[in-house]
Amino acid sequence: MIVGLRTALGDRLGITAPVVQAPVGSAAAPELAAAVSEAGGLGMLAVTWQGPDRARDSIREVRRRTSRPFGVNLILDFPVQDTLAVCLDEAVPVVSTFWGDPAPVSQLIRDGGALHMHTVGSVREAQHSVDCDVDVIVAQGWEGGGHVRGTTTTMVLVPAVVDAVSPIPVMAAGGISDGRGVAAALALGAQGVWLGTRFLATIEARTHQLYRNRLVASGAEDTVHTRCFDGGWPDAPHRVLRNTTVHRWESAGSPPSPGRPGDGDIVAVDDEGQPHHRYEDLIPLPGMTGDLADMALYAGQSVELVRDVRPAGQLIRDLTTQTIDAIEQMRRMTRPAHGSPQP
């Protein structure tokens, strides 16, 4: 039962808005996670590729900026045990995992005192996760941006997972950018939402201005579900904005490496002088120079509703207001007409 925007899961997480900022890779700066948490949502850090020392620094930076709950994310296709140990040593309250079997880490997370979320793309994965004692299931629809686990849309997947794993709480991910989407997810039985694309277009996100401009200017049909940007994370489908790299690769018949057009091209150099290649799974970051528009521009179909760049805290407040308004509008639309029989 919702009181305002409170849900049972939100109370359990210690948040006042049922919105989680997805761990959007390199864009998930401590500034972004802290701003989301401070505004009442749940901010997340992506720490898989940071390593233990940088992960510890990032966690402590979030804590310097907010005293509210936040979480970290780990990709289980990669070695994460040492980084997980640091996260638990730092008493991070929420650990989310993705893209792999949660069984090897679920007990470690539980013993470490953290709440364990796991993202799935199918009912079968959700049921297995519950068998592994995962605390919260994140059901990710095919229309989501970044790396996408399954092939089922959010509208179908979320209620199917809710039915399959009840009473374990479920969060909805994929295709949600505004309060109408939040209200729809709650109507499907989710107890919260997981937003990535919308948070990429916030002031605190570690995203290059060119990338932000593309997000604001793009629509759903500008995205493509592909395997193009596999450098660093092979065999992992993802959704990005179409660009020259995608067009050239598709025109060549989508060949594997090393036969891809421009394979080995340096398309960007970061602010430390490190070169980055055409098919890397990396977004344009602040301080980069080069052909940044040719890099991986992760975005879900919800980019259709991304129309500006705003502070993350303001986004949380706007989502809350929009969701309450959408719920109230549904109530008005479904009231019995005057003179209709009452139940």
VOBA-1610 file (N, C-alpha, C; in pm, whole numbers, padded with zeros to 5 digits, always signed):
BEGIN
Met+00085-00120+00000Met+00000+00000+00000Met+00088+00125+00000Ile+00054+00221-00084Ile+00133+00342-00097Ile+00071+00453-00015Val+00152+00516+00067Val+00110+00638+00136Val+00198+00748+00080Gly+00139+00837-00003Gly+00223+00928-00079Gly+00301+00847-00179Leu+00432+00846-00166Leu+00515+00760-00251Leu+00589+00655-00169Arg+00545+00630-00051Arg+00610+00529+00031Arg+00569+00390-00012Thr+00664+00300-00016Thr+00636+00158-00037Thr+00707+00081+00073Ala+00669-00043+00090Ala+00735-00126+00191Ala+00884-00137+00163Leu+00920-00151+00034Leu+01061-00161-00001Leu+01132-00028+00026Gly+01066+00083-00007Gly+01126+00212+00021Gly+01156+00230+00168Asp+01061+00188+00252Asp+01085+00196+00397Asp+01202+00108+00437Arg+01211-00008+00376Arg+01321-00099+00409Arg+01456-00041+00367Leu+01457+00028+00254Leu+01580+00089+00204Leu+01613+00220+00273Gly+01515+00278+00340Gly+01536+00406+00405Gly+01528+00523+00309Ile+01446+00509+00203Ile+01431+00616+00105Ile+01287+00665+00104Thr+01269+00790+00065Thr+01135+00849+00067Thr+01073+00857-00072Ala+01152+00833-00176Ala+01102+00823-00313Ala+01146+00688-00367Pro+01056+00609-00426Pro+01091+00473-00469Pro+01169+00471-00600Val+01279+00547-00604Val+01358+00564-00726Val+01503+00531-00697Val+01558+00438-00775Val+01699+00404-00766Val+01768+00455-00892Gln+01878+00525-00874Gln+01962+00567-00986Gln+02046+00447-01027Ala+02023+00398-01147Ala+02097+00280-01192Ala+02247+00309-01193Pro+02329+00207-01172Pro+02475+00225-01171Pro+02528+00238-01313Val+02521+00359-01366Val+02545+00385-01508Val+02694+00393-01540Gly+02768+00289-01507Gly+02909+00279-01543Gly+02991+00396-01495Ser+03077+00445-01584Ser+03168+00554-01549Ser+03096+00683-01518Ala+02970+00695-01559Ala+02893+00817-01531Ala+02847+00825-01386Ala+02852+00713-01315Ala+02799+00707-01178Ala+02901+00762-01079Ala+02924+00891-01086Ala+03018+00957-00997Ala+02963+00965-00855Pro+03051+00976-00755Pro+03002+00997-00618Pro+02909+01116-00605Glu+02934+01222-00683Glu+02848+01341-00679Glu+02705+01305-00718Leu+02690+01218-00819Leu+02557+01178-00864Leu+02488+01092-00760Ala+02557+00989-00711Ala+02497+00900-00612Ala+02455+00977-00487Ala+02541+01069-00441Ala+02509+01144-00321Ala+02391+01237-00342Ala+02384+01302-00458Ala+02274+01394-00485Ala+02141+01320-00489Val+02139+01201-00550Val+02017+01121-00556Val+01974+01080-00415Ser+02068+01028-00338Ser+02035+00984-00203Ser+01991+01099-00115Glu+02058+01211-00125Glu+02024+01326-00042Glu+01883+01376-00071Ala+01836+01355-00194Ala+01702+01399-00232Ala+01594+01297-00199Gly+01633+01181-00144Gly+01535+01083-00102Gly+01530+00956-00183Gly+01605+00949-00295Gly+01615+00827-00372Gly+01731+00743-00324Leu+01770+00643-00404Leu+01886+00561-00370Leu+01989+00576-00479Gly+02101+00644-00447Gly+02211+00659-00540Gly+02296+00534-00544Met+02357+00507-00659Met+02438+00388-00677Met+02573+00422-00740Leu+02676+00352-00695Leu+02809+00358-00756Leu+02832+00231-00837Ala+02900+00245-00952Ala+02943+00129-01030Ala+03091+00106-01000Val+03122-00002-00928Val+03259-00018-00877Val+03333-00138-00934Thr+03273-00210-01028Thr+03334-00332-01080Thr+03474-00307-01132Trp+03491-00203-01214Trp+03620-00178-01277Trp+03707-00079-01200Gln+03661-00036-01084Gln+03742+00058-01005Gln+03853-00011-00928Gly+03830-00136-00890Gly+03924-00203-00803Gly+03901-00164-00658Pro+03957-00239-00564Pro+03928-00217-00422Pro+03962-00078-00372Asp+04078-00025-00407Asp+04120+00104-00350Asp+04034+00219-00399Arg+04009+00224-00530Arg+03925+00332-00583Arg+03782+00318-00534Ala+03736+00194-00521Ala+03600+00173-00470Ala+03588+00229-00329Arg+03687+00204-00245Arg+03684+00257-00109Arg+03681+00410-00109Asp+03761+00469-00197Asp+03763+00615-00206Asp+03627+00669-00250Ser+03564+00603-00347Ser+03435+00648-00397Ser+03328+00638-00289Ile+03329+00527-00216Ile+03232+00508-00108Ile+03247+00617-00003Arg+03369+00645+00034Arg+03392+00746+00137Arg+03357+00886+00088Glu+03374+00910-00043Glu+03335+01040-00098Glu+03184+01058-00094Val+03108+00951-00124Val+02963+00962-00111Val+02926+00993+00034Arg+02991+00926+00127Arg+02959+00948+00270Arg+02994+01089+00315Arg+03095+01149+00252Arg+03126+01289+00287Arg+03016+01384+00240Arg+02941+01340+00140Arg+02842+01427+00079Arg+02700+01404+00132Thr+02675+01286+00189Thr+02540+01257+00239Thr+02549+01152+00349Ser+02455+01159+00442Ser+02445+01058+00546Ser+02334+00957+00514Arg+02270+00972+00398Arg+02158+00886+00361Arg+02206+00758+00295Pro+02119+00656+00286Pro+02159+00526+00228Pro+02195+00539+00079Phe+02287+00454+00036Phe+02326+00444-00105Phe+02373+00300-00129Gly+02408+00271-00252Gly+02449+00134-00283Gly+02564+00129-00382Val+02613+00008-00405Val+02717-00018-00504Val+02670-00130-00596Asn+02728-00134-00715Asn+02693-00239-00812Asn+02817-00313-00857Leu+02802-00445-00872Leu+02911-00531-00917Leu+02861-00621-01029Ile+02942-00634-01136Ile+02910-00719-01250Ile+02976-00854-01229Leu+02894-00959-01223Leu+02944-01089-01179Leu+03016-01166-01289Asp+03023-01112-01409Asp+03104-01171-01515Asp+03253-01145-01495Phe+03285-01062-01398Phe+03423-01021-01374Phe+03464-01056-01231Pro+03594-01065-01202Pro+03638-01094-01065Pro+03602-00976-00972Val+03518-00999-00874Val+03470-00889-00789Val+03489-00917-00640Gln+03548-01031-00605Gln+03552-01069-00464Gln+03626-00966-00379Asp+03740-00918-00425Asp+03817-00822-00346Asp+03743-00689-00331Thr+03681-00644-00439Thr+03607-00519-00432Thr+03484-00534-00344Leu+03415-00648-00354Leu+03300-00674-00268Leu+03343-00671-00121Ala+03457-00729-00091Ala+03505-00730+00047Ala+03524-00588+00100Val+03575-00498+00015Val+03592-00359+00056Val+03456-00293+00080Cys+03361-00318-00009Cys+03227-00260+00006Cys+03163-00303+00138Leu+03177-00430+00170Leu+03119-00479+00295Leu+03196-00427+00415Asp+03327-00414+00402Asp+03408-00358+00510Asp+03369-00213+00537Glu+03329-00142+00431Glu+03285-00003+00445Glu+03138+00007+00487Ala+03074-00107+00509Ala+02935-00113+00556Ala+02838-00042+00460Val+02860-00061+00330Val+02763-00010+00232Val+02631-00083+00253Pro+02519-00012+00265Pro+02394-00078+00303Pro+02329-00161+00194Val+02358-00130+00065Val+02294-00202-00046Val+02401-00243-00146Val+02399-00370-00185Val+02487-00422-00289Val+02399-00479-00399Ser+02413-00426-00520Ser+02340-00482-00634Ser+02438-00557-00723Thr+02388-00663-00786Thr+02470-00744-00876Thr+02396-00763-01007Phe+02472-00801-01111Phe+02416-00809-01245Phe+02502-00903-01328Trp+02437-00964-01428Trp+02505-01038-01534Trp+02589-01153-01482Gly+02523-01244-01417Gly+02592-01362-01366Gly+02510-01428-01257Asp+02564-01534-01203Asp+02495-01611-01100Asp+02518-01546-00963Pro+02411-01508-00893Pro+02430-01445-00763Pro+02467-01544-00652Ala+02459-01674-00679Ala+02482-01773-00574Ala+02616-01758-00504Pro+02728-01738-00575Pro+02858-01731-00506Pro+02874-01612-00413Val+02793-01507-00429Val+02813-01387-00348Val+02698-01358-00252Ser+02585-01423-00270Ser+02466-01386-00192Ser+02488-01403-00042Gln+02549-01513-00001Gln+02571-01535+00141Gln+02674-01437+00197Leu+02776-01404+00116Leu+02875-01306+00159Leu+02810-01171+00185Ile+02721-01131+00094Ile+02652-01003+00110Ile+02563-01005+00233Arg+02490-01113+00250Arg+02401-01126+00366Arg+02483-01123+00496Asp+02590-01201+00501Asp+02674-01205+00621Asp+02739-01070+00649Gly+02761-00992+00543Gly+02821-00860+00559Gly+02722-00754+00603Gly+02596-00791+00616Gly+02496-00698+00668Gly+02432-00609+00564Ala+02457-00635+00435Ala+02400-00552+00329Ala+02276-00618+00270Leu+02192-00535+00210Leu+02077-00585+00135Leu+02122-00614-00007His+02081-00729-00060His+02128-00774-00192His+02019-00759-00296Met+02045-00674-00397Met+01960-00664-00515Met+02027-00736-00631His+01948-00801-00717His+02005-00863-00836His+01916-00833-00955Thr+01977-00793-01067Thr+01902-00758-01187Thr+01889-00879-01278Val+01767-00901-01326Val+01738-01016-01412Val+01665-00971-01538Gly+01667-01059-01639Gly+01596-01031-01762Gly+01490-01134-01796Ser+01464-01227-01703Ser+01365-01331-01728Ser+01307-01380-01596Val+01192-01446-01606Val+01130-01507-01488Val+01220-01617-01432Arg+01279-01694-01520Arg+01366-01803-01474Arg+01482-01749-01390Glu+01545-01642-01437Glu+01654-01580-01360Glu+01604-01528-01226Ala+01485-01471-01228Ala+01429-01418-01103Ala+01406-01529-01002Gln+01351-01640-01047Gln+01326-01753-00956Gln+01456-01809-00901His+01558-01818-00985His+01688-01865-00937His+01746-01769-00833Ser+01730-01640-00857Ser+01783-01541-00763Ser+01717-01553-00627Val+01586-01577-00627Val+01515-01596-00500Val+01566-01721-00430Asp+01594-01827-00506Asp+01650-01949-00448Asp+01787-01923-00384Cys+01855-01818-00432Cys+01986-01780-00378Cys+01974-01681-00261Asp+01850-01656-00217Asp+01823-01565-00105Asp+01854-01419-00135Val+01843-01381-00262Val+01851-01239-00297Val+01733-01166-00234Asp+01757-01044-00183Asp+01653-00970-00111Asp+01557-00897-00201Val+01606-00843-00314Val+01525-00762-00404Val+01559-00800-00548Ile+01456-00817-00631Ile+01477-00847-00772Ile+01453-00720-00853Val+01547-00689-00942Val+01529-00580-01038Val+01498-00644-01173Ala+01376-00624-01222Ala+01333-00682-01349Ala+01359-00581-01460Gln+01456-00612-01546Gln+01500-00518-01649Gln+01439-00554-01784Gly+01359-00463-01838Gly+01298-00484-01969Gly+01395-00457-02083Trp+01362-00514-02197Trp+01446-00509-02317Trp+01468-00367-02368Glu+01376-00274-02336Glu+01389-00138-02387Glu+01489-00054-02309Gly+01546-00112-02204Gly+01643-00039-02123Gly+01770-00007-02198Gly+01845+00090-02146Gly+01972+00129-02205Gly+02089+00058-02141Gly+02207+00076-02199Gly+02325+00007-02148Gly+02315-00142-02175His+02376-00221-02091His+02377-00365-02111His+02242-00424-02067Val+02185-00505-02155Val+02048-00554-02138Val+02050-00706-02133Arg+01996-00758-02024Arg+02009-00901-01996Arg+01913-00988-02078Gly+01789-00944-02095Gly+01688-01030-02155Gly+01630-00974-02283Thr+01517-01030-02325Thr+01452-00991-02451Thr+01303-00963-02432Thr+01257-00949-02309Thr+01117-00925-02280Thr+01097-00780-02238Thr+00986-00720-02281Thr+00961-00580-02247Thr+00926-00564-02100Thr+00946-00445-02050Thr+00918-00415-01910Thr+00771-00440-01875Met+00680-00401-01964Met+00538-00415-01938Met+00497-00560-01914Val+00564-00653-01980Val+00535-00796-01963Val+00619-00856-01851Leu+00747-00820-01847Leu+00838-00885-01754Leu+00806-00854-01608Val+00779-00728-01578Val+00761-00689-01438Val+00646-00764-01370Pro+00523-00763-01425Pro+00418-00838-01356Pro+00443-00988-01353Ala+00509-01041-01456Ala+00540-01184-01455Ala+00637-01218-01343Val+00736-01133-01324Val+00833-01156-01215Val+00766-01135-01080Val+00683-01033-01068Val+00611-01010-00942Val+00531-01134-00905Asp+00458-01190-01001Asp+00378-01310-00975Asp+00466-01428-00935Ala+00584-01437-00998Ala+00669-01555-00978Ala+00743-01554-00845Val+00776-01436-00793Val+00864-01431-00676Val+00797-01375-00551Ser+00673-01334-00559Ser+00604-01280-00441Ser+00622-01374-00321Pro+00651-01319-00201Pro+00646-01178-00159Pro+00778-01103-00170Ile+00879-01157-00241Ile+01005-01085-00259Ile+00977-00958-00339Pro+01024-00841-00294Pro+00995-00716-00366Pro+01068-00709-00500Val+01002-00643-00594Val+01054-00628-00730Val+01063-00480-00765Met+01171-00443-00834Met+01184-00309-00890Met+01178-00321-01042Ala+01124-00219-01108Ala+01110-00217-01253Ala+01220-00133-01317Ala+01281-00186-01423Ala+01385-00115-01496Ala+01358-00125-01645Gly+01388-00017-01717Gly+01374-00018-01862Gly+01255+00061-01910Gly+01280+00169-01984Gly+01173+00246-02045Gly+01105+00347-01956Ile+01165+00381-01843Ile+01102+00472-01747Ile+01185+00600-01737Ser+01120+00714-01762Ser+01192+00842-01755Ser+01118+00949-01678Asp+00988+00929-01652Asp+00912+01032-01582Asp+00815+00969-01483Gly+00737+01055-01415Gly+00648+01006-01312Gly+00538+00917-01363Arg+00497+00934-01489Arg+00396+00845-01546Arg+00450+00703-01554Gly+00578+00690-01588Gly+00640+00559-01592Gly+00653+00498-01453Val+00684+00582-01354Val+00692+00533-01216Val+00556+00481-01171Ala+00450+00560-01198Ala+00316+00518-01160Ala+00277+00388-01229Ala+00313+00375-01357Ala+00281+00252-01430Ala+00353+00132-01369Ala+00480+00150-01331Ala+00555+00041-01269Ala+00493-00002-01138Leu+00449+00095-01057Leu+00382+00062-00932Leu+00251-00013-00959Ala+00180+00027-01064Ala+00056-00042-01100Ala+00082-00185-01142Leu+00199-00213-01198Leu+00235-00348-01240Leu+00278-00437-01123Gly+00288-00378-01005Gly+00325-00455-00887Gly+00466-00431-00837Ala+00544-00348-00908Ala+00678-00314-00860Ala+00667-00224-00738Gln+00768-00229-00653Gln+00772-00142-00536Gln+00870-00026-00554Gly+00923-00012-00672Gly+01014+00097-00701Gly+01063+00086-00844Val+01138+00187-00887Val+01189+00190-01024Val+01339+00213-01023Trp+01400+00174-01133Trp+01545+00174-01152Trp+01570+00251-01280Leu+01619+00375-01272Leu+01634+00463-01388Leu+01782+00484-01419Gly+01818+00463-01546Gly+01955+00487-01590Gly+01965+00600-01688Thr+01898+00588-01802Thr+01910+00686-01909Thr+01878+00827-01860Arg+01772+00841-01781Arg+01733+00975-01736Arg+01840+01038-01649Phe+01910+00957-01570Phe+02012+01013-01482Phe+02141+01045-01556Leu+02161+00992-01677Leu+02277+01030-01756Leu+02271+01177-01794Ala+02149+01228-01807Ala+02129+01369-01842Ala+02099+01450-01717Thr+02190+01441-01620Thr+02183+01525-01501Thr+02317+01596-01483Ile+02314+01704-01411Ile+02434+01786-01395Ile+02546+01710-01325Glu+02510+01623-01229Glu+02612+01555-01149Glu+02668+01430-01218Ala+02603+01383-01323Ala+02653+01264-01393Ala+02787+01295-01460Arg+02875+01197-01461Arg+03006+01215-01524Arg+02993+01185-01674Thr+02923+01274-01743Thr+02899+01258-01886Thr+02945+01382-01960His+03005+01361-02076His+03051+01472-02159His+02932+01550-02213Gln+02950+01679-02234Gln+02840+01762-02283Gln+02787+01713-02418Leu+02876+01663-02504Leu+02830+01610-02633Leu+02731+01496-02613Tyr+02761+01409-02519Tyr+02673+01295-02488Tyr+02539+01345-02434Arg+02542+01440-02345Arg+02418+01496-02291Arg+02333+01557-02402Asn+02399+01630-02492Asn+02326+01692-02603Asn+02258+01587-02690Arg+02327+01476-02715Arg+02269+01369-02796Arg+02149+01306-02725Leu+02160+01288-02595Leu+02048+01231-02519Leu+01924+01319-02530Val+01942+01448-02512Val+01829+01541-02515Val+01769+01548-02655Ala+01851+01534-02758Ala+01804+01550-02896Ala+01747+01422-02955Ser+01766+01307-02890Ser+01732+01179-02951Ser+01595+01128-02910Gly+01542+01037-02991Gly+01416+00971-02962Gly+01435+00821-02954Ala+01327+00751-02925Ala+01335+00606-02906Ala+01388+00534-03030Glu+01350+00584-03150Glu+01393+00518-03272Glu+01540+00541-03304Asp+01604+00628-03231Asp+01748+00650-03248Asp+01831+00547-03172Thr+01767+00463-03092Thr+01840+00362-03016Thr+01841+00230-03092Val+01939+00147-03061Val+01950+00015-03124Val+02002-00085-03022His+01943-00202-03021His+01989-00315-02939His+02095-00388-03020Thr+02217-00397-02970Thr+02330-00438-03052Thr+02435-00510-02970Arg+02538-00560-03039Arg+02658-00614-02975Arg+02782-00540-03027Cys+02762-00420-03075Cys+02869-00347-03143Cys+02986-00313-03051Phe+02955-00256-02934Phe+03061-00205-02846Phe+03098-00312-02742Asp+03176-00409-02788Asp+03205-00525-02703Asp+03347-00524-02648Gly+03423-00418-02674Gly+03559-00413-02623Gly+03562-00391-02474Gly+03603-00493-02399Gly+03606-00485-02254Gly+03497-00565-02187Trp+03388-00593-02262Trp+03278-00672-02207Trp+03215-00751-02320Pro+03278-00862-02361Pro+03230-00939-02476Pro+03100-01014-02447Asp+03029-01046-02555Asp+02908-01130-02547Asp+02803-01070-02455Ala+02791-00939-02455Ala+02694-00872-02368Ala+02614-00772-02451Pro+02492-00808-02494Pro+02410-00715-02573Pro+02383-00586-02497His+02365-00479-02571His+02345-00348-02509His+02263-00260-02602Arg+02206-00154-02545Arg+02129-00057-02625Arg+02202+00077-02621Val+02224+00132-02741Val+02296+00258-02756Val+02224+00345-02858Leu+02267+00471-02867Leu+02223+00557-02976Leu+02302+00522-03102Arg+02232+00518-03214Arg+02301+00494-03341Arg+02401+00605-03369Asn+02517+00565-03421Asn+02618+00663-03461Asn+02699+00605-03577Thr+02803+00676-03617Thr+02883+00632-03732Thr+02943+00494-03710Thr+02989+00466-03591Thr+03048+00334-03563Thr+02945+00223-03584Val+02825+00241-03532Val+02720+00141-03548Val+02684+00125-03696His+02666+00236-03768His+02628+00230-03909His+02734+00156-03992Arg+02861+00189-03970Arg+02969+00125-04047Arg+02975-00024-04017Trp+02960-00059-03891Trp+02965-00201-03851Trp+02849-00279-03910Glu+02729-00224-03902Glu+02613-00292-03958Glu+02622-00302-04111Ser+02671-00198-04176Ser+02684-00199-04322Ser+02783-00304-04369Ala+02879-00335-04285Ala+02979-00437-04318Ala+02930-00578-04285Gly+02806-00590-04234Gly+02753-00721-04200Gly+02774-00760-04055Ser+02806-00662-03969Ser+02826-00685-03826Ser+02931-00793-03797Pro+03050-00779-03856Pro+03153-00882-03838Pro+03213-00878-03699Pro+03271-00991-03654Pro+03341-00992-03525Pro+03479-00929-03538Ser+03540-00898-03426Ser+03678-00850-03425Ser+03768-00965-03471Pro+03875-00937-03545Pro+03934-00806-03578Pro+03894-00753-03715Gly+03784-00804-03772Gly+03747-00763-03907Gly+03647-00651-03915Arg+03631-00574-03808Arg+03532-00466-03807Arg+03590-00340-03869Pro+03505-00260-03934Pro+03554-00134-03992Pro+03612-00042-03884Gly+03733+00003-03907Gly+03796+00094-03811Gly+03840+00028-03683Asp+03848-00106-03683Asp+03894-00175-03563Asp+04035-00127-03529Gly+04055-00086-03406Gly+04185-00035-03365Gly+04199+00114-03374Asp+04101+00182-03437Asp+04106+00329-03443Asp+04101+00388-03303Ile+04184+00486-03277Ile+04172+00566-03155Ile+04072+00678-03182Val+03962+00678-03110Val+03858+00779-03133Val+03855+00885-03024Ala+03923+00858-02912Ala+03920+00956-02803Ala+04046+00942-02718Val+04080+01053-02655Val+04189+01056-02557Val+04133+01122-02432Asp+04155+01057-02315Asp+04098+01114-02194Asp+04191+01219-02134Asp+04148+01276-02020Asp+04223+01387-01962Asp+04354+01344-01899Glu+04380+01213-01894Glu+04509+01163-01847Glu+04598+01119-01963Gly+04552+01144-02088Gly+04629+01107-02205Gly+04612+00963-02250Gln+04518+00892-02190Gln+04495+00752-02224Gln+04410+00743-02350Pro+04456+00668-02453Pro+04377+00654-02574Pro+04263+00552-02557His+04155+00572-02630His+04041+00481-02627His+03996+00450-02769His+03962+00322-02791His+03939+00272-02925His+03790+00265-02961Arg+03767+00249-03091Arg+03633+00263-03148Arg+03529+00172-03083Tyr+03562+00048-03058Tyr+03461-00048-03013Tyr+03465-00073-02862Glu+03531+00013-02788Glu+03531-00001-02642Glu+03392+00022-02585Asp+03367-00040-02471Asp+03238-00022-02402Asp+03245+00098-02308Leu+03287+00212-02360Leu+03310+00330-02277Leu+03236+00449-02336Ile+03174+00528-02248Ile+03101+00648-02289Ile+03195+00768-02296Pro+03154+00875-02364Pro+03231+01000-02360Pro+03226+01061-02220Leu+03342+01088-02166Leu+03354+01143-02031Leu+03407+01286-02035Pro+03380+01365-01932Pro+03434+01502-01928Pro+03586+01501-01944Gly+03637+01598-02018Gly+03781+01609-02039Gly+03832+01531-02159Met+03751+01446-02218Met+03793+01371-02337Met+03793+01461-02460Thr+03882+01428-02554Thr+03885+01495-02684Thr+03889+01388-02792Gly+03848+01426-02913Gly+03849+01332-03025Gly+03711+01319-03087Asp+03692+01206-03155Asp+03565+01179-03222Asp+03468+01114-03123Leu+03425+01192-03026Leu+03347+01137-02914Leu+03211+01084-02958Ala+03156+01141-03065Ala+03026+01095-03113Ala+03031+00953-03167Asp+03152+00900-03192Asp+03167+00763-03242Asp+03178+00660-03130Met+03178+00705-03006Met+03192+00614-02893Met+03056+00552-02856Ala+03056+00464-02758Ala+02932+00402-02710Ala+02848+00507-02639Leu+02730+00535-02694Leu+02638+00633-02637Leu+02519+00555-02581Tyr+02536+00494-02465Tyr+02431+00410-02409Tyr+02305+00492-02383Ala+02191+00436-02422Ala+02063+00501-02397Ala+01952+00401-02420Gly+01849+00406-02334Gly+01732+00324-02352Gly+01626+00397-02433Gln+01518+00327-02465Gln+01411+00388-02542Gln+01344+00503-02467Ser+01360+00506-02336Ser+01304+00617-02257Ser+01373+00749-02288Val+01478+00748-02369Val+01543+00873-02410Val+01443+00964-02483Glu+01337+00904-02536Glu+01230+00982-02600Glu+01177+01091-02508Leu+01179+01066-02376Leu+01121+01158-02279Leu+01228+01239-02204Val+01353+01227-02245Val+01461+01307-02185Val+01473+01436-02265Arg+01431+01546-02207Arg+01422+01671-02281Arg+01509+01783-02226Asp+01581+01755-02116Asp+01669+01857-02061Asp+01771+01792-01969Val+01865+01873-01926Val+01964+01832-01827Val+01935+01911-01701Arg+01914+01842-01591Arg+01879+01912-01467Arg+01953+01849-01349Pro+01956+01915-01235Pro+02020+01856-01116Pro+01949+01728-01075Ala+02025+01630-01027Ala+01968+01501-00990Ala+01866+01514-00877Gly+01893+01601-00781Gly+01798+01621-00672Gly+01667+01676-00723Gln+01675+01770-00816Gln+01553+01825-00875Gln+01476+01718-00951Leu+01550+01630-01019Leu+01485+01521-01091Leu+01407+01431-00996Ile+01465+01397-00881Ile+01393+01314-00783Ile+01266+01384-00737Arg+01275+01513-00710Arg+01157+01587-00665Arg+01052+01594-00776Asp+01096+01614-00900Asp+01002+01620-01011Asp+00935+01484-01033Leu+01012+01376-01025Leu+00955+01243-01040Leu+00849+01216-00934Thr+00878+01258-00812Thr+00782+01239-00703Thr+00652+01312-00731Thr+00662+01438-00768Thr+00542+01518-00796Thr+00465+01459-00914Gln+00535+01425-01021Gln+00470+01369-01139Gln+00399+01237-01108Thr+00463+01153-01026Thr+00404+01024-00993Thr+00276+01042-00912Ile+00280+01129-00813Ile+00160+01156-00733Ile+00048+01210-00821Asp+00084+01300-00913Asp-00017+01355-01005Asp-00075+01246-01094Ala+00012+01156-01144Ala-00036+01050-01232Ala-00128+00954-01159Ile-00095+00923-01035Ile-00181+00834-00955Ile-00316+00899-00930Glu-00312+01028-00897Glu-00438+01100-00873Glu-00521+01108-01001Gln-00457+01128-01113Gln-00530+01133-01240Gln-00595+00998-01270Met-00526+00889-01242Met-00585+00757-01263Met-00706+00737-01174Arg-00697+00786-01050Arg-00812+00775-00959Arg-00933+00851-01013Arg-00906+00971-01065Arg-01017+01050-01120Arg-01077+00983-01243Met-00994+00925-01326Met-01041+00863-01449Met-01122+00737-01424Thr-01099+00672-01310Thr-01164+00544-01285Thr-01276+00553-01183Arg-01315+00675-01141Arg-01428+00688-01050Arg-01558+00654-01122Pro-01653+00590-01054Pro-01781+00558-01119Pro-01850+00686-01164Ala-01914+00679-01282Ala-01989+00794-01331Ala-02109+00820-01239His-02158+00946-01239His-02272+00982-01155His-02391+00894-01188Gly-02447+00834-01085Gly-02562+00749-01102Gly-02528+00604-01128Ser-02398+00571-01144Ser-02360+00431-01166Ser-02375+00354-01037Pro-02406+00225-01049Pro-02416+00143-00927Pro-02285+00141-00851Gln-02290+00151-00722Gln-02171+00146-00639Gln-02139+00001-00604Pro-02012-00035-00594Pro-01976-00173-00560Pro-02015-00207-00419
//
